Amino acid sequence: MNDTVFRPWRLLLQALLILGLLAGRPAAAQEQVKVVYHFVDGIDQASRGLANIRNHLRAEPGTRIVVVALGDGIRFLLNGTRERNGRPFDAAVTALASQGVEFRICGNTLSAHDVPLSQVLPEAKVVPSGVAEIARLQAREGFVYLRP
């Protein structure tokens, strides 16, 4: 028999083999989205950013979110800091932390501004360098970068 008789069967077999291999792969939609929010500009940015995060989690509840604060962006993670409307930030931070949002604060900034650790909200983890933490999350853990 010549090849023209077997060719359709061979093509069908190859297609089934490819489909079988693809079926074993996890779908990209199943992968968890990971986002690092960069807070650096102070109270107004923190207010906007926390609102963005609440909206983000409403739309995509399974998203892993890490907030990294440095420079003037650390202020909302300090005891007693309030939004411009007078609401304290600590309640918003606690609520988001209970939804899995992680808060990280720059140790370099704390040192440069002589802020004692006792001033930092308990939900915030001190990291040696905020910029290095953002780079690490992006390069090694596949986080997407957002700056509200």
C-alpha positions as CSV (number, residue, x, y, z in Angstrom):
1,M,0.0,0.0,0.0
2,N,1.1,3.5,-0.7
3,D,1.5,6.4,1.8
4,T,-1.6,8.2,0.6
5,V,-3.9,5.5,2.2
6,F,-2.2,5.8,5.6
7,R,-1.7,9.6,5.6
8,P,-5.1,10.6,6.9
9,W,-4.8,8.1,9.7
10,R,-1.3,9.3,10.6
11,L,-2.5,12.9,10.7
12,L,-5.5,11.9,13.0
13,L,-3.1,10.0,15.3
14,Q,-0.8,13.0,15.5
15,A,-3.6,15.4,16.3
16,L,-4.9,13.1,19.0
17,L,-1.4,12.8,20.5
18,I,-1.0,16.6,20.6
19,L,-4.4,17.0,22.2
20,G,-3.5,14.4,24.8
21,L,-0.3,16.2,25.6
22,L,-2.1,19.6,25.9
23,A,-4.8,18.1,28.1
24,G,-2.2,17.3,30.7
25,R,-1.1,20.9,31.1
26,P,-2.6,23.2,33.7
27,A,-4.6,26.0,32.1
28,A,-3.1,29.5,32.4
29,A,-6.4,30.7,33.9
30,Q,-5.9,28.4,36.9
31,E,-2.7,30.1,37.9
32,Q,-3.0,32.6,40.8
33,V,-2.5,36.2,39.9
34,K,0.1,37.9,42.1
35,V,0.4,41.7,42.4
36,V,2.7,43.9,44.3
37,Y,1.3,47.4,45.0
38,H,4.1,50.0,45.5
39,F,3.2,52.8,48.0
40,V,5.7,55.7,48.1
41,D,3.8,59.0,47.9
42,G,2.0,59.4,51.3
43,I,-1.5,59.5,52.6
44,D,-3.4,60.4,49.4
45,Q,-1.8,57.5,47.5
46,A,-2.4,55.1,50.4
47,S,-6.1,56.1,50.5
48,R,-6.4,55.5,46.7
49,G,-4.3,52.4,46.8
50,L,-6.3,50.7,49.6
51,A,-9.5,51.5,47.7
52,N,-8.0,50.0,44.5
53,I,-7.0,46.8,46.5
54,R,-10.6,46.5,47.9
55,N,-12.0,46.8,44.3
56,H,-9.3,44.4,43.0
57,L,-10.3,41.7,45.6
58,R,-14.0,42.2,44.9
59,A,-13.4,41.5,41.2
60,E,-10.7,38.8,41.7
61,P,-10.9,37.4,45.3
62,G,-8.2,34.8,44.7
63,T,-5.5,37.4,43.9
64,R,-2.4,37.3,46.1
65,I,-1.6,41.0,46.9
66,V,1.5,42.3,48.6
67,V,1.8,46.0,49.5
68,V,5.3,47.4,49.8
69,A,5.6,50.8,51.4
70,L,8.7,53.0,51.4
71,G,9.6,56.6,51.6
72,D,6.5,58.8,52.4
73,G,4.4,55.7,51.6
74,I,5.1,54.2,55.1
75,R,2.9,56.7,56.9
76,F,-0.3,54.8,56.6
77,L,1.3,51.8,58.3
78,L,2.1,53.8,61.5
79,N,0.0,53.9,64.6
80,G,-2.5,56.7,64.7
81,T,-2.3,57.8,61.1
82,R,-5.6,58.9,59.6
83,E,-6.9,59.5,56.1
84,R,-7.8,63.0,55.1
85,N,-11.4,62.4,56.0
86,G,-10.4,61.4,59.6
87,R,-10.8,57.7,59.3
88,P,-7.9,55.7,60.8
89,F,-5.9,53.6,58.5
90,D,-5.4,50.7,61.0
91,A,-9.0,49.4,60.5
92,A,-8.6,49.3,56.7
93,V,-5.2,47.6,57.0
94,T,-6.6,45.0,59.5
95,A,-9.6,44.3,57.2
96,L,-7.4,43.8,54.1
97,A,-4.9,41.7,56.1
98,S,-7.8,39.4,57.1
99,Q,-8.5,38.9,53.4
100,G,-4.9,37.8,52.8
101,V,-3.3,41.1,51.8
102,E,0.3,41.2,53.0
103,F,1.9,44.5,54.1
104,R,5.6,45.1,54.0
105,I,7.4,48.2,55.2
106,C,10.9,49.4,54.3
107,G,13.4,49.0,57.1
108,N,15.7,51.6,55.4
109,T,13.0,54.2,55.5
110,L,12.2,53.4,59.2
111,S,15.9,53.9,60.0
112,A,16.3,57.1,57.9
113,H,13.3,58.7,59.6
114,D,14.1,57.4,63.1
115,V,10.7,55.6,63.3
116,P,10.7,53.1,66.2
117,L,9.3,49.6,65.4
118,S,6.7,50.2,68.2
119,Q,5.0,52.7,65.8
120,V,4.5,50.2,63.0
121,L,1.1,48.5,62.8
122,P,1.3,44.8,63.7
123,E,0.0,43.7,60.3
124,A,3.2,45.2,58.6
125,K,6.3,43.0,58.2
126,V,9.6,45.0,58.2
127,V,11.8,44.1,55.2
128,P,15.4,45.4,54.9
129,S,14.7,47.4,51.7
130,G,11.4,48.2,50.0
131,V,12.9,48.5,46.5
132,A,14.8,45.3,46.9
133,E,11.6,43.6,48.0
134,I,9.6,44.8,45.0
135,A,12.4,43.6,42.7
136,R,12.6,40.2,44.4
137,L,8.8,39.7,44.1
138,Q,8.8,40.6,40.4
139,A,11.9,38.7,39.4
140,R,11.8,35.6,41.6
141,E,8.1,35.2,42.4
142,G,6.4,36.5,39.2
143,F,4.5,39.4,40.7
144,V,2.9,42.1,38.5
145,Y,3.8,45.6,39.6
146,L,1.2,48.3,40.3
147,R,1.6,51.8,41.6
148,P,-1.7,53.4,42.5
